[in-house]
Every structure is written in C-alpha cells, then in structure tokens.
Amino acid sequence: AISPESYPGGLTALTEAHRFGDAVPLGKHWAFKYLVDLDGMGYSGRFMSFLASDSVPLKATVYEEYFSDWIQPWVHFIPLSPSYNEIYNILAYFSGPPRAALETVNPTLL
C-alpha cells in the first residue's frame, strides 16, 4: 500500500496490523550493531553511509546498483533474500549463543 487510505481498512487497520516507531536520524543509526537496508519503491540511498559506519549492513535488494561490481556479499555486507526468512539465523550466528544456552551446555566453562 502506498498510502494509509489504500490499505484495506484504512489507517486504523494499518496501525493495528503493523508496528511503527519514531523516525531515527541517519547518524544515530550508527550506534547499532546491525543496519538493515531494504529497498522501497526504488533503491536505498542509505547503503553507502551504512558501509562507512562501524556497523554491519544487512542488505536485501532486487536492483542492480551502480556499485554492485565494487562490493562483495559476505565481505562488505550480509545479503538478505527478498523474503527475509534467514534474518533470525543471521542474527543468531553473528551474535553468538545466549549466556543461558552456554550455562545449559556446560556451566563450568563460564
């Protein structure tokens, strides 16, 4: 849906079905470990600044972009499929196991 009015049920149904947060200025994004870059109605203009940050960009795109030949998946960013099915596995892999899981396996190692 492009506008709340075109969503089935209007703005009320849209806000009930989806979570919305406040906008975050671009510079404050860099405080996070992971930055998710998704295409909208066109390419994302934030990706190059995400690459300049100390965060890990996760990128899902269907577009061929002018810099596509310059960067490599798994080297410069973590690729996401258009379905985003693997996002929880990626976060679990790169974040490591939770402390509770380590304690369950072998509490003497901690």
Salt bridges, closest charged atoms under 4 A:
ASP37 OD1 - ARG46 NH2 3.88
ASP37 OD2 - LYS59 NZ 2.86
GLU65 OE1 - LYS59 NZ 3.39
GLU103 OE2 - ARG99 NE 3.30
